[in-house]
Amino acid sequence: MTRATPVLAAAFCLAGLPAAAEEVGKIGVDWVGNDIIIEAIADPKVEGVTCHIAYFERGLIDRLSKGNWFEDPSNASIACRQSGPITVGEIDRGRDGEDVFRASRSIILKSLRVKRIFDEANQTLIYAAHAAELTDGSAKVSISTVPLFQAD
């Protein structure tokens, strides 16, 4: 066994995990510290596709005045675009798709997710941002699509 083997094994294990997001912008909404956060998420299995997701983050004063300390709203908006040559890797081509990104929006009950679904008939990747809640689903959803054809 070489020294590189544990590193390769760790990289292989991490390849199946949802992507990490990088904060690229922050918009102050009001004087109490509420912000809109904008993050970039590179699809880990589709090279050349980057999604930008925007969501609301409550500030300390808002948390103090309204209670509900450990939870942020479920709202999110997503836009995905080709950001380089597209190479589709081993993606789930099933009707339910697969998670690309997941972030907690409360201590245990709510998460913000980005799911990728492959529309084979139209050669399009569909990215849906939605909240997943333990006790009560959310109808708040935003989608974006990336076509997989080359323009002439």
Disulfide bonds with the S-S distance in Angstrom:
Cys51-Cys80 2.07
